[in-house]
Amino acid sequence: DISITKVGVVRFNPFKDTGGDQSFVIALLDSKNNGLVLSSLYAREGTRVYTKPIEKGLSTYHLSKEEEEAIKKAINP
């Protein structure tokens, strides 16, 4: 069984000139630091949601600084 045992959340504003911290990243990891990051980017035109797989705390996809921060928060609360 795989269970989520580690969670890290980061709220941020991707557009420094408008809005607030309505965008976020959530890292959901198991005890071996495998899982995913879920990113939600809020903009006036709509919200976009992305996910990237995480294995042993790393991803084969490029991670934003916010995604990296959420993973670090999950691993080292």
BABA-485982 format. One record per residue (C-alpha): z, y, x; residue in one letter. Coordinates in steps of 0.2 Angstrom, whole numbers. Layout:
# BABA-485982
NODE     w     v     u r
NODE     Z     Y     X A
...
# end
This chain:
# BABA-485982
NODE     w     v     u r
NODE     0     0     0 D
NODE    -4    18     5 I
NODE     9    31     0 S
NODE     9    50     3 I
NODE    25    53    12 T
NODE    20    70    20 K
NODE    14    86    12 V
NODE    10   103    20 G
NODE     4   118    10 V
NODE    -3   134    16 V
NODE    -8   149     5 R
NODE   -20   162    12 F
NODE   -33   176     8 N
NODE   -50   172    15 P
NODE   -56   189    11 F
NODE   -45   202    19 K
NODE   -52   217    10 D
NODE   -49   210    -8 T
NODE   -36   200   -18 G
NODE   -21   191   -13 G
NODE   -16   174    -7 D
NODE   -24   164   -21 Q
NODE   -33   152    -9 S
NODE   -24   137    -3 F
NODE   -24   121     8 V
NODE   -14   105     4 I
NODE   -12    91    17 A
NODE    -8    74    10 L
NODE    -4    61    23 L
NODE     4    44    24 D
NODE    17    39    37 S
NODE     3    36    50 K
NODE    -4    54    47 N
NODE   -19    47    37 N
NODE   -25    55    21 G
NODE   -34    71    17 L
NODE   -34    90    16 V
NODE   -39    98     0 L
NODE   -45   116     1 S
NODE   -47   128   -13 S
NODE   -56   145   -10 L
NODE   -54   158   -23 Y
NODE   -66   172   -25 A
NODE   -71   183   -39 R
NODE   -87   173   -42 E
NODE   -77   157   -44 G
NODE   -67   144   -35 T
NODE   -73   131   -23 R
NODE   -64   115   -19 V
NODE   -67   105    -3 Y
NODE   -59    89     4 T
NODE   -59    82    21 K
NODE   -53    65    27 P
NODE   -39    64    40 I
NODE   -35    50    52 E
NODE   -20    50    64 K
NODE   -19    69    61 G
NODE   -37    73    65 L
NODE   -53    74    56 S
NODE   -71    71    61 T
NODE   -75    87    51 Y
NODE   -72   104    58 H
NODE   -55   110    52 L
NODE   -51   128    48 S
NODE   -35   136    55 K
NODE   -27   135    38 E
NODE   -31   116    37 E
NODE   -24   113    54 E
NODE    -9   123    49 E
NODE    -6   113    33 A
NODE    -8    96    43 I
NODE     5   103    56 K
NODE    17   107    42 K
NODE    15    90    35 A
NODE    18    81    51 I
NODE    32    93    57 N
NODE    40   100    42 P
# end
